[in-house]
Amino acid sequence: MLVRFAGDVPALALLAWRTTIAVACLLPFLRDRHLAMYRRMSGREAMRIGVAGFMLGLHFYLFFESLRHTTVASTTIFTALSPIFMAAIGFFFLQERLPPATLLGIVVATGGGAMIAWGDSATGSAPNPAWGNLLAIGASLTVSIYLITGRVARQGLDWLTYMLPLYSVAAATIVIAALVMDVPLTGYAPRVYVIGAVLAIGPQVLGHGSLNLAVRYVSAAMLGVLSLTEPMGASALAFVFFDERPALVSMAGMGVAMAGVLLAISPSFLRKTR
């Protein structure tokens, strides 16, 4: 939601500062043992981290850009559908069998997404809700690919050894895109750089970094359940600071979509807690 306070600053510019500052925050903790792990890393392992980093950078951009076209609530809800995409990717590409509860969850979440889109288009409360919601779905898909690739890439690597190159590739992706698209990275008001630093230290290093640390100790299903609190918190803050009031059908759709995600991840959750 901090993105909204940056005003009309291009998403790529704000992201460039966020991702590069995040890398700068991690660099002082680099030690010889991390460098030794990099030297032993195979080309395949490096490629996996590169793919994960590229997808993370693309996810950041799609998420930020979505906020400029649709409501905060819709962006966060559609992005929270990542467990649905992860289940679908596992089914189509990894030949993983989908339990009936997961299939039902996908159907329910899809219906909830349709309700959100209908409500957003009817209220006119966002500049271009259809495009914004589509970008948010893209953000959900790319974060799903990032998580699946990163789960394999991180095997045998400690937190910093994995996170530093991951964030570096994400930052390079954003900066190169900004340069190619001729987006200026300097010349903004001081508050823009402050927002970039807060986004880097808070949501990225502490928030996103904690998620990558916690996944070794908490099941992915449990993290999926906990992540559903983000749309509710973001919606409440957007109401307080920006007077964003989703239509009743959109609010109902958010509940339906979250219920679908809970259904989709429930088989995995139950296996981990038995």
C-alpha positions in Angstrom: 0.0 0.0 0.0 3.0 2.3 0.5 3.2 2.4 -3.3 0.2 4.7 -3.4 2.0 7.3 -1.4 4.6 7.6 -4.1 2.1 9.2 -6.4 2.7 9.0 -10.1 6.3 7.8 -9.9 6.7 4.9 -12.5 6.6 1.5 -10.9 9.9 0.5 -12.4 11.7 3.5 -10.8 10.3 2.8 -7.4 11.1 -0.9 -7.8 14.6 -0.2 -8.9 15.3 1.6 -5.7 13.5 -1.0 -3.6 15.4 -4.0 -5.0 18.8 -2.4 -5.1 18.6 -1.1 -1.6 17.5 -4.6 -0.5 20.7 -6.0 -2.1 22.8 -3.3 -0.4 21.2 -4.3 3.0 22.4 -7.9 2.6 25.9 -7.3 1.2 27.5 -6.4 4.6 26.6 -9.8 5.9 28.4 -11.7 3.1 31.2 -13.9 4.5 33.9 -16.2 3.1 31.8 -19.3 3.6 29.1 -17.8 1.3 31.7 -17.1 -1.4 32.9 -20.7 -1.0 29.4 -21.9 -1.6 29.1 -19.8 -4.7 32.4 -21.2 -6.1 31.0 -24.8 -5.6 27.7 -24.0 -7.2 26.9 -25.8 -10.5 25.7 -24.1 -13.6 22.2 -25.7 -13.2 21.9 -24.4 -9.6 22.9 -20.9 -10.7 20.4 -21.1 -13.6 17.6 -22.0 -11.2 18.4 -19.1 -9.0 18.5 -16.8 -12.1 15.1 -18.0 -13.2 13.7 -17.5 -9.7 15.2 -14.0 -9.4 13.8 -13.0 -12.8 10.3 -14.3 -11.9 10.5 -12.4 -8.6 11.4 -9.2 -10.4 8.6 -9.7 -12.9 6.2 -10.4 -10.0 7.2 -7.1 -8.2 6.6 -5.1 -11.4 3.2 -6.7 -12.2 2.1 -6.2 -8.6 3.1 -2.6 -8.4 1.6 -1.8 -11.8 -1.6 -3.5 -10.8 -2.0 -1.1 -7.9 -2.2 1.8 -10.4 -5.2 0.4 -12.2 -7.3 -1.4 -9.6 -8.0 -1.3 -5.9 -5.5 -2.4 -3.2 -8.0 -5.1 -2.1 -8.4 -6.6 -5.6 -4.6 -6.6 -6.2 -3.8 -8.4 -3.0 -6.7 -10.9 -3.3 -5.8 -11.9 -6.9 -2.1 -12.1 -5.9 -3.1 -14.4 -3.0 -4.4 -16.9 -5.5 -0.8 -18.2 -5.9 -1.6 -21.6 -4.2 -4.1 -22.2 -6.9 -1.5 -21.6 -9.6 1.0 -23.7 -7.8 -1.4 -26.6 -7.6 -2.1 -26.2 -11.4 1.6 -26.1 -12.3 2.2 -29.2 -10.2 -0.6 -31.0 -12.0 0.3 -30.1 -15.6 4.1 -30.1 -15.4 5.1 -32.3 -12.4 2.3 -34.9 -12.8 1.1 -34.3 -9.3 -2.3 -35.6 -8.5 -4.9 -33.0 -7.4 -7.1 -34.1 -4.4 -10.8 -33.5 -4.8 -10.6 -30.7 -2.2 -8.0 -28.9 -4.3 -10.0 -29.2 -7.4 -13.1 -27.8 -5.6 -10.9 -25.0 -4.2 -9.8 -24.0 -7.7 -13.4 -23.8 -8.9 -14.5 -21.8 -5.8 -11.5 -19.4 -6.0 -12.2 -18.8 -9.7 -15.8 -18.0 -9.0 -14.6 -15.6 -6.3 -12.3 -13.9 -8.7 -15.1 -13.5 -11.2 -17.2 -11.8 -8.5 -14.4 -9.4 -7.7 -13.9 -8.5 -11.3 -17.7 -7.9 -11.8 -17.9 -5.7 -8.7 -14.8 -3.7 -9.6 -16.1 -3.0 -13.1 -19.5 -2.0 -11.8 -18.4 0.6 -9.3 -15.9 2.5 -11.4 -13.8 3.0 -8.2 -10.5 2.2 -10.1 -9.1 3.7 -13.3 -8.9 0.4 -15.2 -10.0 -2.5 -13.0 -10.0 -5.2 -15.7 -6.4 -4.5 -16.7 -5.3 -4.1 -13.1 -6.9 -7.4 -12.1 -5.3 -9.1 -15.0 -1.9 -7.7 -13.9 -2.5 -9.0 -10.4 -3.3 -12.5 -11.8 0.0 -12.3 -13.6 1.7 -11.3 -10.4 0.2 -14.4 -8.8 1.4 -16.7 -11.6 4.9 -15.3 -11.6 5.3 -15.6 -7.8 4.1 -19.2 -8.1 6.8 -20.0 -10.6 9.3 -18.2 -8.5 8.4 -20.2 -5.4 8.4 -23.5 -7.2 11.8 -22.8 -8.8 13.2 -21.3 -5.7 12.2 -24.3 -3.6 14.4 -26.5 -5.8 17.2 -23.9 -6.1 17.5 -23.4 -2.4 18.3 -27.0 -1.6 21.6 -27.1 0.2 22.0 -23.3 0.5 21.6 -21.3 3.6 19.4 -18.2 3.7 21.9 -15.5 2.7 23.6 -17.6 0.1 20.3 -18.0 -1.7 18.7 -14.6 -1.0 21.6 -12.4 -2.1 21.9 -13.7 -5.7 18.1 -14.0 -5.9 17.6 -10.3 -5.0 20.5 -9.3 -7.2 18.9 -10.9 -10.3 15.5 -9.4 -9.4 17.2 -5.9 -9.1 19.0 -6.4 -12.4 15.8 -7.4 -14.1 14.0 -4.2 -12.9 16.9 -1.9 -13.6 17.5 -3.2 -17.1 13.8 -3.0 -17.9 13.8 0.6 -16.7 16.7 1.5 -18.9 15.2 -0.3 -21.9 11.9 1.5 -21.4 13.7 4.8 -20.8 12.2 5.2 -17.3 14.3 7.8 -15.3 15.6 6.5 -12.0 16.5 9.8 -10.4 15.1 13.3 -10.2 12.2 12.5 -7.9 11.1 14.0 -4.6 13.0 12.8 -1.5 9.9 11.0 -0.2 10.1 8.6 -3.2 13.6 7.4 -2.1 12.4 7.1 1.5 9.5 5.0 0.4 11.8 2.8 -1.7 14.1 2.3 1.3 11.1 1.4 3.6 9.8 -1.0 1.0 13.3 -2.6 0.8 13.8 -3.0 4.5 10.3 -3.8 5.5 8.2 -5.8 3.0 11.3 -7.2 1.1 14.1 -8.0 3.5 12.1 -8.5 6.7 8.8 -9.6 5.3 9.7 -11.6 2.1 13.0 -12.7 3.7 11.3 -14.1 6.7 8.9 -16.0 4.5 11.9 -17.7 2.8 13.4 -18.4 6.2 10.2 -19.8 7.7 9.5 -22.2 4.9 12.2 -24.5 6.3 10.3 -24.8 9.6 6.6 -24.2 8.7 4.7 -26.0 6.0 4.0 -24.2 2.8 0.3 -24.8 3.4 0.4 -23.0 6.8 2.2 -20.1 5.2 -0.5 -20.0 2.6 -3.2 -19.8 5.3 -1.3 -17.0 7.1 -0.8 -15.1 3.8 -4.6 -14.7 3.5 -4.4 -12.1 6.3 -2.6 -9.7 3.9 -5.7 -8.9 1.7 -7.8 -8.1 4.8 -5.1 -5.9 6.3 -4.4 -4.1 3.0 -8.1 -3.5 2.4 -8.5 -2.0 5.9 -5.6 0.3 5.4 -6.8 1.3 1.9 -10.2 2.2 3.4 -8.5 4.4 6.1 -6.0 6.2 3.9 -7.5 6.3 0.4 -11.2 5.8 1.2 -11.4 2.7 -1.1 -14.7 1.0 -0.6 -15.1 -2.2 -2.6 -18.6 -3.0 -3.9 -20.6 -5.6 -1.8 -20.2 -8.1 -4.6 -16.4 -7.6 -4.6 -16.3 -8.0 -0.8 -18.3 -11.2 -1.1 -16.0 -12.4 -3.9 -12.9 -11.8 -1.7 -14.4 -14.1 0.9 -15.2 -16.7 -1.7 -11.7 -16.5 -3.2 -10.1 -16.9 0.2 -12.3 -19.8 1.0 -11.3 -21.4 -2.3 -7.6 -21.0 -1.5 -8.1 -22.5 1.9 -9.9 -25.5 0.3 -7.1 -25.9 -2.3 -4.3 -26.0 0.3 -6.3 -28.0 3.0 -5.0 -31.5 1.8 -1.4 -30.4 2.2 -2.1 -28.7 5.4 -3.8 -31.8 6.9 -0.9 -34.0 5.8 1.6 -31.7 7.6 -0.4 -31.5 10.8 -1.3 -35.2 11.3 
